[in-house]
């Protein structure tokens, strides 16, 4: 999500302020008058405009099923949109060019939502031909046990990227988990090891491999994914992916729980991952990417 100032960000991310913005408690009411137990378990939020605008609409991925719901400024309740895929959603974004919300499930189902008329939400499934992962990846990927997270990113020219993030369990010494060499019970946390990028052609319903981002930079994590150009922000590294914890869960360090582990910069040039910070990882909180507009 994008904010005009850091004050907008602080206001939106505070639960207390969030309740004030939407004039209600964080509860979700269904047509059946059933109510979700508090606290509302929100995984991700995407907004259509700055939260101080009257027509601001928020879409969320919530609860243990990772379903969708939305709310507009002044609404008395969240409107549940359900989940026709019966597969958990993982990422949502808002396209200001198309004035649509887009959501992607953990296995890659993509759905567009038109919420301009809140009384009549319109959805459309974006179909495409599946493509197997690229073979151009580090050799060690084929040896490790991994899980995948999927993201949607809108590029400046309006194209969409589907980004698959590969994470592997790691041992306490930081080495990757290899099934033939260790007991899974000694694995303590997850580590990002690789990204696979595909451009989604909505009209042709195909995915095309993307091996280079040029000057573009992607930001992925627990909040809305977005893309910037290193030409506009010289401090950024071009052709890279900045990533943070997703989900921002709990990890272990020397037998004690901590947060904020899986964060870094992934280079599409040489598949390397570098650190973003000089301090000890176990001492930081989960990171969120903030894009203050000038």
N, C-alpha and C positions, 0 to 999 in steps of 0.2 A: 504494500500500500504506500501511497505517497502523500507527504504532508508539506504544507507551505512553510511551516516553522517548526522548531523543536517543541514549542508550546503546544501546537496541534497534536504532535506525537504523544507528548506526556499526558494530555487530556484524554486522548483516545485509548491509550494503553492502561490507564488507571481504571480498575473496575468500578470504583465509586463514581468517577466522572462519566464512565460509559453508561451507568444507570441513569445519570442525570440527562445525558444527551438523548437517550431513547425514552425518557420519562416513564421508566418502569423497572421492576426488578428483573434480574436475569432468569426468567422462567419462560417456558415454551408451552403455549396452549394449543391443543389440537381441537379439531371440529367435534370430537367425541367428548370434549370437556375434561379429558385426561390431562394431567400435568406432569412434566418431567421433574424428577426429584432434583432439588438444589444440592450443590451448586451446578449450574449448567456447564457441562464439560465441552468447552469450545476449543477445537483444534486449530482452526484457521479462520481468519476474517478477511474479506475483500470489500472495499467500499467504492461507490461510484463517483464520489466527489469529496472534497474536504468536509469534515463532520459539522462545520458551522453553517453549511448551506442547507436550506429548507428541504430540498429534494434529495438529500443524501440517502442512499440505500445501502444497507449492509447485507452481505450474504455470509453465512457461516457453515463450516463443517462441524458437526457437534455429535456428542454422545458416543458410546462404544460401538455403534453401528456405522459411525462416520456418515450420517445423512446430511441433507441440505435444508436450510431454512433461511428466510430473509425478513428484514424489518426496515421500515422507513422512519425518518424523524417524525416523532409525534404519534406513532402507532402504539396501541395499548398492548400488543402482543406480537410475538414472532409467528410467522406463517411457515408451517412445515411443508416442504416440497417433496419429501419422501426420497426414495431411491429405487428407480425401476430396474437397475442393474443387480440389486441385491449384493453388490460388491462395494466395499468401503471406498468413499472418495478420499483422495489424498491432497489435492491442490485445487485452489480456485483463484481466478484472476478476473479483473474487469477490463474490458476493452473500450476505451473512450472513443476510438475511431468507429467501432460498430455499435456502441452503446448496449453491449451485451455482457453478461457474466458467462464465464466458461469454467467447467469443472472436469477433473480427470480422476478416474478411479485408480486403485493400486495396480490394476492389470492393464490400464491404458484406455478404457472407455472414455470418450469425450462427449460432453453434453453442453449445449448453449442454452442460456436462459434470458428471455426478454422480460424484464420486470418493470418496464416503464409504466404499465398499467397494473398496479399491485392487485387489483381485483381480478385480473385475468393473466396470471403468469403463463408464458408460452415457452415451451422447451423443444429442442431439436437435437437429435443424436447425430454427432459428426462421425460418419463412417469412414474408414480407411482400410487399405490392405496392409496387413501386418507384415513387418519385415524383421528377420532374425537379427540379433545383435551383430555389430560390425566385428570382423575378425582382426581389425587393427587395434589390438589392446595388449597390455603387458602379458607376457606368457604366464605369470604367476596367477592370473585371474582364473584360469582353467583348473587350478589346483585347490582353490580355497572354497569354503562354504560361504555363500553370500546371500543377501536379500536385496530387494530393489525398491526404490522410491521413484515415483514418476511426478514430473512437474510440467506445467504449461508456462511458456514465456512468450510474450508478444514482442517481436522485434520492432525497431523504429519504423521500418517500411510497412509494417502491418502483418507480416507473415508470423506464423506460430511455430515455435519449437516445442517438441516433446523431448524432455530430458530425462534419461533413466540414470539414477544414482545407485551405484553398487556399493554396498557396505558389508564388511566381513567382521566376524567376531575376532577379538584379539586377546592374547594372553597378557598376564600381568607385566611382563617385560616389554610389552608393546609389539611383539611379533604377531604375524597373522596366524589365524587358526587353520591348520592343515589336518584334515580328518585322519590321515594315516599316522600322524605324529603325536596326537594329544587327545586328552579326554575333554569333551565339550564342557564338562562341569568346571574346568579350570579357566574357561573363558570369562573375562570380566566386563567387557564393553564392546562397542562397535566402532569401526573405523572406516571412513570412506576410502575406497581404493581406485575407483574409476567412474567415468561418466560416458554415456552413449547419447549422442544428439541426433535428432531427426527433424527435418522441416515438414510440417503438415500442410499439404495442399488440399484445402477444403473442397475446391471445385473438382479436382481429379481424384480425390479420395485416396491419396497415396502418401507414403512417407519416403522422404529422400534423405540419404545419409549426409550429415554435416560434419566435416573434419576440421573446419577452421572458422573462426568467428571474425577474422579481420581485426578491426579496432573495437569491436563490441565486447562488452563484459557482462556476464550474467551474475545475478545474485539470487541464491536459493537458500531456503531454510524454513523456519517455523512460521514466517509470515508470507505475504504475497510475493511471488517471484517477479523480478523485473530485469530490464536490460538497459545499460547505459553505454555511451561511447567514450573511449579513452581520449578521443580528440577533444571532447568537451570537458573532461575531468582528467587532467594530465597526471594526477597522482595514482590513477588506476593502471593496472597492468592489462594491456590489450590481449585478446584471444585467451582469456582466462575465465574461470568460474570461481566466484567467492561463495563459499558455502559455510553453513553453521548447523548446529544440532537440529535434527528433524526426525522424529519428534524430540523436543527438548527434555528428555527423560533423565533418569538417575543412573549414574555410573559408579564404579568402585575404584578407589585408589588406596592401596595398602590396607585393604580390608574395610575401608570406610567409604560411605556413599558421597558422591560429589556430582556437580553438574558442569556443563560447558566444555565437554571434551572434544567433540568432533567438529572442528572449525579450521578452515585454512583456505588456500588458493590453489586451484587445480589448473595446470597449464595444458592446453590442447596441443601445444607444440611438441612436448616431450613426455607427456603423461605424468609429470612430476607434481608433487604436492608440497607446498611450502607453508610455513607458519605465518600468522598475521601479527603475533604479539611476542614480546620478550619475557613475559612472566609465566609462572607455573599454571598449567591448564586447570588443575584441580581446584584453583582458588577463584575461578571466575564463574559468573552466572551465565546461563544460556544466552547467546547473542541474537539480536534482531537487527535486520538491515533497515536503516532509515534513510530516506531520500528527501532532504529538505530542498524545495524548489527555491531558486533565487528570487 
